[in-house]
Amino acid sequence: MAIMLYREAINLAIREEMRRDERVFIQGEDIAEFGGSQKVTLGLLEEFGRERVRNTPISEAAIVGSALGAALVGMRPIAELMYIDFSAIAVDQIVNQVAKVKYMFGGKAKVPLVIRTQGGTGRSSAAQHAQSLE
């Protein structure tokens, strides 16, 4: 078994899915050139290009909401929220839209969507960047 950091394992899993299925893409703040706040997405832009590795504005609700829209039309988005602390900003999208849309369409809607984030990083990242909201 290979020994690797968590971020390397997550990167590998994302990379494997993106290679396997052209409908998989990832979007979030600073994930393209910068590789995300913990470098989890480092190297994905070079392999998959801007169509599939997308930087977004700082709007967690928009990140999740646009991923939901993409999922509803057959894409397989990974919505990356930089820190779990900010998931509360997107709670309407997560709880009232993503989690319920299948049932709002009588079980016929498919929502192949992943929301990826991190919590409790313990890196002295300030009060709004290091919570554990489990």
Beta strands, then each sheet from edge to edge (+ up, - down):
strand 1: 24-28
strand 2: 53-55
strand 3: 76-80
strand 4: 114-116
sheet 1: 2+ 1+ 3+ 4+
end
